[in-house]
């Protein structure tokens, strides 16, 4: 019999299925992109990077001979594909990252030595949003330095595996006794 696996780009690195002899690579992936001006994240279909294409090709023949069929030209591969994909910190809203760092007692996120630092305006926008929803207190920034301190609400939201807006929504709904309805809205 012949086993056919249809997979997303998750299969590039996290799945090894024994006996895969052939891989058909469409060269596309669904990427999360964040508009730095609006803060809105969207999933867009984009070309993969050369590194991702090589990773996909590596899925074929892990246990024996194999081949990768690419559904795009070698010209497109060499001329238009980036060598590597963008780091995730550049393609997602930063409020989750900033809140997690505040929970780890990082006082000034903008000065943190990121391997690939995000734009300072994105960090400032994330801190501003966190302050607006009550997760970070920025009242004592002039006296204490940094870019704000995490609040009790922020510490509770940081423990939830959700975006900060959804986390606050669930916590407020739990206090108001309407958690069941809020879970439906968040889902």
GROMACS elastic network, one bead per residue, 0.5 to 0.9 nm:
[ bonds ]
;  ai    aj funct       b0    kb
    3    19     6  0.87014   500
    3    20     6  0.80152   500
    4    20     6  0.85989   500
    5    20     6  0.87974   500
    7    10     6  0.71690   500
    7    11     6  0.60529   500
    8    11     6  0.60512   500
    8    12     6  0.81332   500
    8    29     6  0.75171   500
    8    30     6  0.85599   500
    9    12     6  0.54224   500
    9    13     6  0.81864   500
    9    28     6  0.85845   500
    9    29     6  0.63459   500
    9    30     6  0.80781   500
    9    52     6  0.83816   500
    9    56     6  0.80997   500
   10    13     6  0.64579   500
   10    14     6  0.62437   500
   10    15     6  0.75108   500
   11    14     6  0.55588   500
   11    15     6  0.50825   500
   11    16     6  0.78159   500
   11    56     6  0.74670   500
   11    59     6  0.80674   500
   12    15     6  0.71147   500
   12    52     6  0.68537   500
   12    53     6  0.83822   500
   12    54     6  0.88664   500
   12    55     6  0.55022   500
   12    57     6  0.84844   500
   12    58     6  0.81832   500
   12    59     6  0.71367   500
   13    16     6  0.80608   500
   13    52     6  0.89435   500
   13    55     6  0.69660   500
   13    56     6  0.79959   500
   13    59     6  0.84709   500
   15    59     6  0.83414   500
   16    20     6  0.85587   500
   16    59     6  0.69312   500
   16    62     6  0.79399   500
   17    20     6  0.63147   500
   17    59     6  0.82042   500
   17    62     6  0.84631   500
   18    21     6  0.89526   500
   18    61     6  0.86025   500
   18    62     6  0.71654   500
   18    63     6  0.62295   500
   19    60     6  0.83963   500
   19    61     6  0.71670   500
   19    62     6  0.74881   500
   19    63     6  0.60528   500
   19    64     6  0.72782   500
   20    23     6  0.76147   500
   20    59     6  0.71896   500
   20    60     6  0.54467   500
   20    61     6  0.59023   500
   20    62     6  0.71706   500
   20    63     6  0.76286   500
   20    64     6  0.83249   500
   20    65     6  0.89905   500
   20    66     6  0.72956   500
   21    59     6  0.83899   500
   21    60     6  0.50465   500
   21    62     6  0.79904   500
   21    63     6  0.83853   500
   21    64     6  0.72993   500
   21    65     6  0.64144   500
   21    67     6  0.63632   500
   21    68     6  0.84462   500
   22    57     6  0.86755   500
   22    59     6  0.82363   500
   22    60     6  0.51906   500
   22    61     6  0.71778   500
   22    65     6  0.89420   500
   22    66     6  0.54890   500
   22    68     6  0.56240   500
   22    69     6  0.74197   500
   23    56     6  0.74313   500
   23    57     6  0.65832   500
   23    58     6  0.87579   500
   23    59     6  0.70019   500
   23    60     6  0.55763   500
   23    61     6  0.89552   500
   23    66     6  0.80951   500
   23    67     6  0.65018   500
   23    69     6  0.60850   500
   23    70     6  0.82241   500
   24    56     6  0.87432   500
   24    57     6  0.84538   500
   24    67     6  0.87431   500
   24    68     6  0.58409   500
   24    70     6  0.59064   500
   24    71     6  0.72194   500
   25    28     6  0.80534   500
   25    53     6  0.75920   500
   25    56     6  0.70769   500
   25    57     6  0.77248   500
   25    68     6  0.70362   500
   25    69     6  0.61006   500
   25    71     6  0.60148   500
   25    72     6  0.83213   500
   26    29     6  0.85249   500
   26    69     6  0.86239   500
   26    70     6  0.61931   500
   26    72     6  0.69277   500
   27    46     6  0.84988   500
   27    47     6  0.58238   500
   27    48     6  0.56516   500
   27    49     6  0.84155   500
   27    52     6  0.87923   500
   27    53     6  0.69130   500
   27    70     6  0.70869   500
   27    71     6  0.68244   500
   27    72     6  0.67099   500
   27    77     6  0.88414   500
   28    45     6  0.65382   500
   28    46     6  0.55482   500
   28    48     6  0.54229   500
   29    44     6  0.81273   500
   29    45     6  0.55287   500
   29    46     6  0.55542   500
   29    47     6  0.62634   500
   29    48     6  0.59949   500
   30    43     6  0.59967   500
   30    44     6  0.54242   500
   30    46     6  0.62834   500
   30    47     6  0.87038   500
   30    48     6  0.89878   500
   31    42     6  0.80755   500
   31    43     6  0.52801   500
   31    44     6  0.53378   500
   31    45     6  0.61866   500
   31    46     6  0.66828   500
   31    91     6  0.82563   500
   32    41     6  0.65668   500
   32    42     6  0.56135   500
   32    44     6  0.64090   500
   32    45     6  0.88916   500
   32    88     6  0.84963   500
   32    91     6  0.60645   500
   32    92     6  0.65844   500
   33    40     6  0.83869   500
   33    41     6  0.55116   500
   33    42     6  0.53545   500
   33    43     6  0.61196   500
   33    44     6  0.69541   500
   33    90     6  0.82111   500
   33    92     6  0.60243   500
   33    93     6  0.85411   500
   34    37     6  0.87710   500
   34    38     6  0.83105   500
   34    39     6  0.62098   500
   34    40     6  0.56951   500
   34    42     6  0.63490   500
   34    43     6  0.87656   500
   34    90     6  0.78492   500
   34    91     6  0.52579   500
   34    92     6  0.50593   500
   34    93     6  0.59185   500
   35    38     6  0.56067   500
   35    39     6  0.53251   500
   35    40     6  0.55569   500
   35    41     6  0.63617   500
   35    42     6  0.81337   500
   35    91     6  0.83885   500
   35    92     6  0.85282   500
   35    93     6  0.82694   500
   36    39     6  0.52603   500
   36    40     6  0.76838   500
   36    93     6  0.79758   500
   36   119     6  0.87730   500
   36   121     6  0.81403   500
   36   122     6  0.61484   500
   36   125     6  0.86482   500
   37    40     6  0.82609   500
   37   122     6  0.82431   500
   37   125     6  0.89126   500
   38    41     6  0.87755   500
   39    92     6  0.87222   500
   39    93     6  0.62048   500
   39    94     6  0.86857   500
   39   122     6  0.83474   500
   39   125     6  0.82399   500
   39   126     6  0.85455   500
   40    92     6  0.88336   500
   40    93     6  0.73505   500
   41    91     6  0.81877   500
   41    92     6  0.65254   500
   41    93     6  0.66295   500
   42    92     6  0.89690   500
   47    80     6  0.86635   500
   47    81     6  0.68100   500
   47    82     6  0.87796   500
   48    51     6  0.81594   500
   48    52     6  0.60625   500
   48    53     6  0.66724   500
   48    81     6  0.67589   500
   48    82     6  0.77742   500
   48    84     6  0.85029   500
   48    85     6  0.72219   500
   49    52     6  0.51570   500
   49    53     6  0.62753   500
   49    54     6  0.86985   500
   49    77     6  0.84116   500
   49    81     6  0.52852   500
   49    83     6  0.55973   500
   49    84     6  0.51471   500
   49    85     6  0.54117   500
   49    86     6  0.89879   500
   50    54     6  0.61811   500
   50    55     6  0.85198   500
   50    77     6  0.68564   500
   50    78     6  0.81046   500
   50    81     6  0.60001   500
   50    82     6  0.61374   500
   50    84     6  0.62503   500
   50    85     6  0.82941   500
   51    54     6  0.51478   500
   51    55     6  0.61327   500
   51    56     6  0.86497   500
   51    82     6  0.83744   500
   51    83     6  0.60768   500
   51    84     6  0.54896   500
   51    85     6  0.76157   500
   52    56     6  0.61208   500
   52    57     6  0.85561   500
   52    83     6  0.88043   500
   52    84     6  0.74197   500
   52    85     6  0.76751   500
   53    56     6  0.50931   500
   53    57     6  0.61960   500
   53    58     6  0.85948   500
   53    70     6  0.86636   500
   53    77     6  0.87042   500
   54    58     6  0.61430   500
   54    59     6  0.89842   500
   55    58     6  0.50134   500
   55    59     6  0.68725   500
   56    59     6  0.54723   500
   56    60     6  0.77305   500
   56    68     6  0.79841   500
   57    60     6  0.58517   500
   57    61     6  0.88074   500
   57    66     6  0.89966   500
   57    67     6  0.73564   500
   57    68     6  0.52017   500
   57    69     6  0.82215   500
   57    70     6  0.86534   500
   58    61     6  0.72477   500
   58    62     6  0.70645   500
   58    66     6  0.89328   500
   58    67     6  0.88444   500
   58    68     6  0.81221   500
   59    62     6  0.61587   500
   59    66     6  0.86282   500
   59    68     6  0.84357   500
   60    63     6  0.83989   500
   60    64     6  0.84381   500
   60    65     6  0.77490   500
   60    67     6  0.57898   500
   60    68     6  0.63669   500
   61    67     6  0.68246   500
   62    65     6  0.75972   500
   62    66     6  0.76009   500
   63    66     6  0.86194   500
   69    72     6  0.89575   500
   70    73     6  0.75219   500
   70    74     6  0.87146   500
   72    75     6  0.83544   500
   72    76     6  0.67105   500
   72    77     6  0.74004   500
   73    76     6  0.52670   500
   73    77     6  0.64099   500
   73    78     6  0.87955   500
   74    78     6  0.60936   500
   74    79     6  0.84221   500
   75    78     6  0.52438   500
   75    79     6  0.58315   500
   75    80     6  0.77926   500
   76    79     6  0.53455   500
   76    80     6  0.52019   500
   76    81     6  0.66856   500
   77    80     6  0.60365   500
   77    81     6  0.53747   500
   77    82     6  0.85589   500
   78    81     6  0.64411   500
   78    82     6  0.85914   500
   79    82     6  0.83408   500
   81    84     6  0.84192   500
   82    85     6  0.67967   500
   84    87     6  0.88320   500
   85    88     6  0.87617   500
   86    89     6  0.82797   500
   86    90     6  0.66970   500
   86    91     6  0.72128   500
   87    90     6  0.57277   500
   87    91     6  0.70599   500
   87   116     6  0.72735   500
   88    91     6  0.51483   500
   88    92     6  0.63620   500
   89    92     6  0.59399   500
   89    93     6  0.80447   500
   89    94     6  0.72747   500
   89    97     6  0.82286   500
   89   116     6  0.77973   500
   89   117     6  0.78812   500
   89   118     6  0.66330   500
   90    93     6  0.82741   500
   90    94     6  0.85183   500
   90   116     6  0.80724   500
   90   117     6  0.79796   500
   90   118     6  0.57532   500
   90   119     6  0.82203   500
   91    94     6  0.89230   500
   93    96     6  0.71336   500
   93    97     6  0.80546   500
   93   122     6  0.81696   500
   93   126     6  0.77277   500
   94    97     6  0.51035   500
   94    98     6  0.59931   500
   94    99     6  0.84592   500
   94   118     6  0.86960   500
   94   122     6  0.69712   500
   94   123     6  0.65800   500
   94   125     6  0.85096   500
   94   126     6  0.57700   500
   94   127     6  0.88063   500
   95    98     6  0.50765   500
   95    99     6  0.59878   500
   95   100     6  0.84749   500
   95   122     6  0.89434   500
   95   123     6  0.77699   500
   95   125     6  0.82291   500
   95   127     6  0.68920   500
   95   129     6  0.73490   500
   95   130     6  0.67418   500
   95   163     6  0.80324   500
   95   164     6  0.69896   500
   96    99     6  0.52195   500
   96   100     6  0.61264   500
   96   101     6  0.86001   500
   96   126     6  0.83438   500
   96   158     6  0.76776   500
   96   162     6  0.83088   500
   96   163     6  0.61359   500
   96   164     6  0.61261   500
   97   100     6  0.51448   500
   97   101     6  0.61735   500
   97   102     6  0.86020   500
   97   126     6  0.88814   500
   98   101     6  0.50786   500
   98   102     6  0.61122   500
   98   103     6  0.86019   500
   98   106     6  0.88950   500
   98   109     6  0.66841   500
   98   123     6  0.73705   500
   98   126     6  0.69240   500
   98   127     6  0.71147   500
   98   130     6  0.86228   500
   99   103     6  0.61623   500
   99   104     6  0.86552   500
   99   126     6  0.87062   500
   99   127     6  0.82860   500
   99   130     6  0.75985   500
   99   135     6  0.77363   500
   99   136     6  0.79586   500
   99   150     6  0.75119   500
   99   154     6  0.70626   500
   99   155     6  0.81373   500
   99   157     6  0.84534   500
   99   158     6  0.62414   500
   99   164     6  0.80764   500
  100   103     6  0.50282   500
  100   104     6  0.64009   500
  100   105     6  0.88884   500
  100   106     6  0.89910   500
  100   155     6  0.86183   500
  100   158     6  0.58390   500
  100   159     6  0.84714   500
  101   105     6  0.64835   500
  101   106     6  0.54658   500
  101   107     6  0.83227   500
  101   109     6  0.71239   500
  102   106     6  0.51259   500
  102   107     6  0.65758   500
  102   108     6  0.84034   500
  102   109     6  0.77503   500
  102   136     6  0.83066   500
  102   148     6  0.83952   500
  102   149     6  0.69184   500
  102   150     6  0.58195   500
  102   154     6  0.86550   500
  102   155     6  0.84599   500
  102   158     6  0.88976   500
  103   106     6  0.74372   500
  103   149     6  0.89635   500
  103   150     6  0.66216   500
  103   154     6  0.78690   500
  103   155     6  0.60829   500
  103   158     6  0.68275   500
  103   159     6  0.88790   500
  104   107     6  0.89239   500
  105   149     6  0.83916   500
  105   150     6  0.83287   500
  106   109     6  0.62206   500
  106   112     6  0.79082   500
  106   146     6  0.85732   500
  107   111     6  0.89820   500
  107   145     6  0.78277   500
  107   147     6  0.64988   500
  107   148     6  0.69737   500
  107   149     6  0.69935   500
  108   111     6  0.56486   500
  108   112     6  0.67768   500
  108   145     6  0.78031   500
  108   147     6  0.52623   500
  108   148     6  0.76972   500
  109   112     6  0.51344   500
  109   113     6  0.87954   500
  109   123     6  0.74472   500
  109   146     6  0.76812   500
  109   147     6  0.70763   500
  110   113     6  0.84657   500
  110   117     6  0.86326   500
  110   118     6  0.87458   500
  110   119     6  0.89057   500
  110   120     6  0.63438   500
  110   123     6  0.64656   500
  110   124     6  0.79365   500
  110   146     6  0.85222   500
  110   147     6  0.79138   500
  111   114     6  0.85486   500
  111   146     6  0.88066   500
  112   117     6  0.83360   500
  113   116     6  0.83389   500
  113   117     6  0.72505   500
  114   118     6  0.78684   500
  117   120     6  0.82352   500
  118   121     6  0.84335   500
  118   122     6  0.68730   500
  118   123     6  0.72720   500
  119   122     6  0.53819   500
  119   123     6  0.67764   500
  119   124     6  0.89142   500
  120   123     6  0.50975   500
  120   124     6  0.61509   500
  120   125     6  0.85451   500
  121   125     6  0.60240   500
  121   126     6  0.85263   500
  122   125     6  0.50432   500
  122   126     6  0.61420   500
  122   127     6  0.86652   500
  123   126     6  0.50429   500
  123   127     6  0.62183   500
  123   128     6  0.85493   500
  124   127     6  0.51382   500
  124   128     6  0.60917   500
  124   129     6  0.86111   500
  124   147     6  0.83702   500
  125   128     6  0.50002   500
  125   129     6  0.61428   500
  125   130     6  0.85817   500
  126   129     6  0.51291   500
  126   130     6  0.61497   500
  126   131     6  0.85571   500
  127   130     6  0.50358   500
  127   131     6  0.60682   500
  127   132     6  0.85496   500
  127   136     6  0.72216   500
  127   138     6  0.85158   500
  127   147     6  0.72694   500
  127   148     6  0.76995   500
  128   131     6  0.50596   500
  128   132     6  0.61312   500
  128   133     6  0.87897   500
  128   136     6  0.84736   500
  128   138     6  0.85425   500
  129   133     6  0.63613   500
  129   134     6  0.85903   500
  129   135     6  0.87089   500
  129   136     6  0.88015   500
  130   133     6  0.53578   500
  130   134     6  0.61432   500
  130   135     6  0.51155   500
  130   136     6  0.54340   500
  130   137     6  0.83909   500
  130   154     6  0.80909   500
  130   164     6  0.79611   500
  130   165     6  0.89976   500
  131   134     6  0.50330   500
  131   135     6  0.57788   500
  131   137     6  0.58261   500
  131   138     6  0.65708   500
  131   148     6  0.82096   500
  132   135     6  0.77663   500
  132   136     6  0.80989   500
  133   136     6  0.80057   500
  133   164     6  0.87847   500
  133   165     6  0.78662   500
  133   168     6  0.79397   500
  134   137     6  0.69405   500
  134   150     6  0.88523   500
  134   151     6  0.71403   500
  134   152     6  0.89841   500
  134   153     6  0.68493   500
  134   154     6  0.70220   500
  134   168     6  0.89643   500
  135   149     6  0.85598   500
  135   150     6  0.59704   500
  135   151     6  0.53009   500
  135   152     6  0.73815   500
  135   153     6  0.54721   500
  135   155     6  0.74367   500
  135   156     6  0.88672   500
  135   157     6  0.76891   500
  135   158     6  0.89349   500
  135   164     6  0.84823   500
  135   168     6  0.85739   500
  136   147     6  0.88710   500
  136   148     6  0.59179   500
  136   149     6  0.54011   500
  136   151     6  0.53417   500
  136   152     6  0.88139   500
  136   153     6  0.83977   500
  136   154     6  0.63009   500
  137   140     6  0.75075   500
  137   141     6  0.84747   500
  137   147     6  0.87753   500
  137   148     6  0.52959   500
  137   149     6  0.51850   500
  137   150     6  0.61895   500
  137   151     6  0.62293   500
  138   141     6  0.54915   500
  138   142     6  0.88177   500
  138   147     6  0.66300   500
  138   149     6  0.66172   500
  138   150     6  0.89361   500
  139   142     6  0.78813   500
  139   143     6  0.89741   500
  139   148     6  0.74123   500
  139   149     6  0.89083   500
  140   143     6  0.54729   500
  140   144     6  0.58510   500
  140   145     6  0.75366   500
  140   148     6  0.71230   500
  140   149     6  0.83249   500
  141   144     6  0.53540   500
  141   146     6  0.60845   500
  141   147     6  0.60080   500
  141   148     6  0.57371   500
  141   149     6  0.83476   500
  142   145     6  0.55802   500
  142   146     6  0.83143   500
  144   148     6  0.85107   500
  145   148     6  0.77289   500
  146   149     6  0.81078   500
  150   153     6  0.80013   500
  150   154     6  0.55942   500
  150   155     6  0.64901   500
  151   155     6  0.62017   500
  151   156     6  0.86750   500
  152   155     6  0.51722   500
  152   156     6  0.64093   500
  152   157     6  0.87284   500
  153   156     6  0.51529   500
  153   157     6  0.61485   500
  153   158     6  0.85684   500
  153   168     6  0.77181   500
  153   171     6  0.84934   500
  154   157     6  0.50252   500
  154   158     6  0.59920   500
  154   159     6  0.87853   500
  154   164     6  0.84173   500
  154   168     6  0.83456   500
  155   158     6  0.51653   500
  155   159     6  0.67194   500
  156   159     6  0.55123   500
  156   160     6  0.71937   500
  156   167     6  0.83924   500
  156   168     6  0.85596   500
  156   171     6  0.81920   500
  157   160     6  0.54706   500
  157   161     6  0.85218   500
  157   162     6  0.81230   500
  157   163     6  0.85042   500
  157   164     6  0.63083   500
  157   165     6  0.87813   500
  157   166     6  0.87739   500
  157   167     6  0.52294   500
  157   168     6  0.60877   500
  157   171     6  0.76875   500
  158   161     6  0.76628   500
  158   162     6  0.83411   500
  158   163     6  0.88213   500
  158   164     6  0.74212   500
  158   167     6  0.79890   500
  159   162     6  0.86704   500
  159   167     6  0.88517   500
  160   163     6  0.81371   500
  160   164     6  0.84564   500
  160   167     6  0.62737   500
  161   167     6  0.79835   500
  162   165     6  0.81115   500
  162   166     6  0.61670   500
  162   167     6  0.56955   500
  163   166     6  0.53646   500
  163   167     6  0.60386   500
  163   168     6  0.86614   500
  164   168     6  0.61134   500
  164   169     6  0.84445   500
  165   168     6  0.53460   500
  165   169     6  0.61539   500
  165   170     6  0.87882   500
  166   170     6  0.62539   500
  166   171     6  0.86926   500
  166   182     6  0.89528   500
  166   186     6  0.61608   500
  167   170     6  0.52737   500
  167   171     6  0.62956   500
  167   172     6  0.86787   500
  167   186     6  0.88928   500
  168   171     6  0.50978   500
  168   172     6  0.60457   500
  168   173     6  0.83600   500
  169   172     6  0.53466   500
  169   173     6  0.60344   500
  169   174     6  0.85797   500
  169   182     6  0.69801   500
  169   183     6  0.89105   500
  169   186     6  0.80451   500
  170   173     6  0.50072   500
  170   174     6  0.60382   500
  170   175     6  0.86899   500
  170   178     6  0.88958   500
  170   179     6  0.63769   500
  170   182     6  0.60017   500
  170   183     6  0.68541   500
  170   186     6  0.79510   500
  171   174     6  0.51015   500
  171   175     6  0.64329   500
  171   176     6  0.87399   500
  171   179     6  0.80482   500
  172   175     6  0.51831   500
  172   176     6  0.62637   500
  172   177     6  0.86698   500
  172   178     6  0.87517   500
  172   179     6  0.83030   500
  173   177     6  0.60208   500
  173   178     6  0.50927   500
  173   180     6  0.83305   500
  173   181     6  0.81270   500
  173   182     6  0.61477   500
  173   183     6  0.87889   500
  174   177     6  0.51105   500
  174   178     6  0.60272   500
  174   180     6  0.84414   500
  174   182     6  0.83882   500
  175   178     6  0.78373   500
  175   179     6  0.80629   500
  176   179     6  0.76330   500
  177   180     6  0.83207   500
  178   181     6  0.56370   500
  178   182     6  0.64804   500
  178   183     6  0.88934   500
  179   182     6  0.50211   500
  179   183     6  0.61007   500
  179   184     6  0.87242   500
  180   183     6  0.52845   500
  180   184     6  0.66188   500
  180   185     6  0.89675   500
  181   184     6  0.52226   500
  181   185     6  0.64203   500
  181   186     6  0.87852   500
  182   186     6  0.60713   500
  182   187     6  0.84075   500
  183   186     6  0.51125   500
  183   187     6  0.59388   500
  184   187     6  0.51315   500
